[in-house]
Amino acid sequence: MSSNIIPLSSLPIGKKARVKSIITNGTQRRRLLDLGLITDTVVEALQKSPAGDPVAYQIRGAVIAFRTEDASGILVEAI
């Protein structure tokens, strides 16, 4: 695995990345796939909530918030 592949939860605000893999299973994995998080989808970290969790991401034209715990199961490569 490349060294520049990181969990989505580590992507800095204002940066973009491409989805490389989803390492969750079951209904959580299905939910992420249904949201359009498939290989090579571009994701941009938009902003953190005032408490720092969740974080809002732009995915395929929609803004979706993920908790750190959920975003940690999505591996991305910064672009």
C-alpha atoms as an extended CHARMM CRD file, in Angstrom:
* protein
*
        79  EXT
         1         1  MET       CA              0.0000000000        0.0000000000        0.0000000000  PROA      1               0.0000000000
         2         2  SER       CA              1.2960000000        3.4350000000       -0.9110000000  PROA      2               0.0000000000
         3         3  SER       CA              2.5400000000        5.6770000000        1.8850000000  PROA      3               0.0000000000
         4         4  ASN       CA              0.3010000000        8.5470000000        0.7600000000  PROA      4               0.0000000000
         5         5  ILE       CA             -2.8630000000        6.5210000000        1.3670000000  PROA      5               0.0000000000
         6         6  ILE       CA             -4.5080000000        7.7790000000        4.5400000000  PROA      6               0.0000000000
         7         7  PRO       CA             -7.8550000000        7.3750000000        6.3050000000  PROA      7               0.0000000000
         8         8  LEU       CA            -10.4010000000        9.9750000000        5.2150000000  PROA      8               0.0000000000
         9         9  SER       CA            -10.5150000000       11.1640000000        8.8340000000  PROA      9               0.0000000000
        10        10  SER       CA             -6.8910000000       12.4110000000        8.4100000000  PROA      10              0.0000000000
        11        11  LEU       CA             -7.6020000000       14.5110000000        5.2970000000  PROA      11              0.0000000000
        12        12  PRO       CA             -7.0090000000       18.2090000000        6.1200000000  PROA      12              0.0000000000
        13        13  ILE       CA             -9.8930000000       20.6550000000        5.6760000000  PROA      13              0.0000000000
        14        14  GLY       CA             -9.8580000000       22.1700000000        2.1750000000  PROA      14              0.0000000000
        15        15  LYS       CA             -7.9730000000       19.2380000000        0.6210000000  PROA      15              0.0000000000
        16        16  LYS       CA             -9.2170000000       16.7020000000       -1.9280000000  PROA      16              0.0000000000
        17        17  ALA       CA             -8.5410000000       12.9940000000       -2.2090000000  PROA      17              0.0000000000
        18        18  ARG       CA             -9.5510000000        9.9420000000       -4.2400000000  PROA      18              0.0000000000
        19        19  VAL       CA            -11.1510000000        6.9410000000       -2.5580000000  PROA      19              0.0000000000
        20        20  LYS       CA             -8.8770000000        3.9020000000       -2.7630000000  PROA      20              0.0000000000
        21        21  SER       CA            -10.7520000000        1.3880000000       -0.6240000000  PROA      21              0.0000000000
        22        22  ILE       CA            -13.3810000000        0.9460000000        2.0500000000  PROA      22              0.0000000000
        23        23  ILE       CA            -12.2830000000       -1.2430000000        4.9420000000  PROA      23              0.0000000000
        24        24  THR       CA            -15.6060000000       -1.5830000000        6.7480000000  PROA      24              0.0000000000
        25        25  ASN       CA            -18.0980000000       -4.4270000000        6.3940000000  PROA      25              0.0000000000
        26        26  GLY       CA            -21.8040000000       -5.0990000000        6.5500000000  PROA      26              0.0000000000
        27        27  THR       CA            -24.4070000000       -2.3690000000        6.5650000000  PROA      27              0.0000000000
        28        28  GLN       CA            -21.8470000000        0.4080000000        7.0650000000  PROA      28              0.0000000000
        29        29  ARG       CA            -20.0150000000       -0.6400000000        3.8840000000  PROA      29              0.0000000000
        30        30  ARG       CA            -23.3080000000       -0.8350000000        1.9700000000  PROA      30              0.0000000000
        31        31  ARG       CA            -24.2650000000        2.6620000000        3.1910000000  PROA      31              0.0000000000
        32        32  LEU       CA            -20.9480000000        4.1250000000        2.0240000000  PROA      32              0.0000000000
        33        33  LEU       CA            -21.2510000000        2.4610000000       -1.3810000000  PROA      33              0.0000000000
        34        34  ASP       CA            -24.8400000000        3.7120000000       -1.7080000000  PROA      34              0.0000000000
        35        35  LEU       CA            -23.5650000000        7.2560000000       -1.0360000000  PROA      35              0.0000000000
        36        36  GLY       CA            -21.2730000000        6.9090000000       -4.0610000000  PROA      36              0.0000000000
        37        37  LEU       CA            -18.0280000000        6.1960000000       -2.2400000000  PROA      37              0.0000000000
        38        38  ILE       CA            -16.4930000000        3.8430000000       -4.7680000000  PROA      38              0.0000000000
        39        39  THR       CA            -12.8950000000        3.5720000000       -5.9770000000  PROA      39              0.0000000000
        40        40  ASP       CA            -11.5600000000        6.8170000000       -7.5100000000  PROA      40              0.0000000000
        41        41  THR       CA            -14.4310000000        8.9940000000       -6.2600000000  PROA      41              0.0000000000
        42        42  VAL       CA            -13.1220000000       12.4730000000       -5.4180000000  PROA      42              0.0000000000
        43        43  VAL       CA            -13.8630000000       13.6560000000       -1.8700000000  PROA      43              0.0000000000
        44        44  GLU       CA            -13.1660000000       17.1060000000       -0.4210000000  PROA      44              0.0000000000
        45        45  ALA       CA            -13.0140000000       17.8620000000        3.3000000000  PROA      45              0.0000000000
        46        46  LEU       CA            -15.1160000000       21.0200000000        3.7510000000  PROA      46              0.0000000000
        47        47  GLN       CA            -15.3770000000       21.8300000000        7.4490000000  PROA      47              0.0000000000
        48        48  LYS       CA            -15.4240000000       20.4370000000       10.9620000000  PROA      48              0.0000000000
        49        49  SER       CA            -18.3230000000       20.9130000000       13.3020000000  PROA      49              0.0000000000
        50        50  PRO       CA            -17.6400000000       23.2710000000       16.2330000000  PROA      50              0.0000000000
        51        51  ALA       CA            -16.9260000000       20.2420000000       18.4340000000  PROA      51              0.0000000000
        52        52  GLY       CA            -14.5550000000       18.7980000000       15.7960000000  PROA      52              0.0000000000
        53        53  ASP       CA            -16.6700000000       15.7410000000       14.9910000000  PROA      53              0.0000000000
        54        54  PRO       CA            -18.3520000000       15.1280000000       12.5390000000  PROA      54              0.0000000000
        55        55  VAL       CA            -16.6320000000       16.5680000000        9.4670000000  PROA      55              0.0000000000
        56        56  ALA       CA            -18.5040000000       17.6260000000        6.3110000000  PROA      56              0.0000000000
        57        57  TYR       CA            -17.2620000000       16.2360000000        2.9850000000  PROA      57              0.0000000000
        58        58  GLN       CA            -18.2440000000       17.0560000000       -0.5970000000  PROA      58              0.0000000000
        59        59  ILE       CA            -18.9390000000       13.7910000000       -2.4400000000  PROA      59              0.0000000000
        60        60  ARG       CA            -20.3770000000       13.7200000000       -5.9640000000  PROA      60              0.0000000000
        61        61  GLY       CA            -22.0630000000       17.1030000000       -5.5460000000  PROA      61              0.0000000000
        62        62  ALA       CA            -23.5620000000       16.3570000000       -2.1200000000  PROA      62              0.0000000000
        63        63  VAL       CA            -22.3260000000       17.4390000000        1.3080000000  PROA      63              0.0000000000
        64        64  ILE       CA            -22.2200000000       14.5100000000        3.7270000000  PROA      64              0.0000000000
        65        65  ALA       CA            -21.0030000000       14.5030000000        7.3360000000  PROA      65              0.0000000000
        66        66  PHE       CA            -19.0800000000       11.5530000000        8.7440000000  PROA      66              0.0000000000
        67        67  ARG       CA            -18.0010000000       10.8920000000       12.2920000000  PROA      67              0.0000000000
        68        68  THR       CA            -14.2740000000       10.2410000000       12.7100000000  PROA      68              0.0000000000
        69        69  GLU       CA            -15.0410000000        6.6040000000       13.5100000000  PROA      69              0.0000000000
        70        70  ASP       CA            -16.8280000000        6.1390000000       10.1540000000  PROA      70              0.0000000000
        71        71  ALA       CA            -14.3350000000        8.1850000000        8.0970000000  PROA      71              0.0000000000
        72        72  SER       CA            -11.4850000000        6.0570000000        9.4600000000  PROA      72              0.0000000000
        73        73  GLY       CA            -12.8070000000        3.0900000000        7.4590000000  PROA      73              0.0000000000
        74        74  ILE       CA            -12.3830000000        4.9320000000        4.1460000000  PROA      74              0.0000000000
        75        75  LEU       CA             -8.8810000000        4.9470000000        2.6940000000  PROA      75              0.0000000000
        76        76  VAL       CA             -8.0150000000        7.8080000000        0.3430000000  PROA      76              0.0000000000
        77        77  GLU       CA             -5.0520000000        9.1690000000       -1.5950000000  PROA      77              0.0000000000
        78        78  ALA       CA             -4.5640000000       12.9420000000       -1.4530000000  PROA      78              0.0000000000
        79        79  ILE       CA             -4.6130000000       14.7930000000       -4.7910000000  PROA      79              0.0000000000
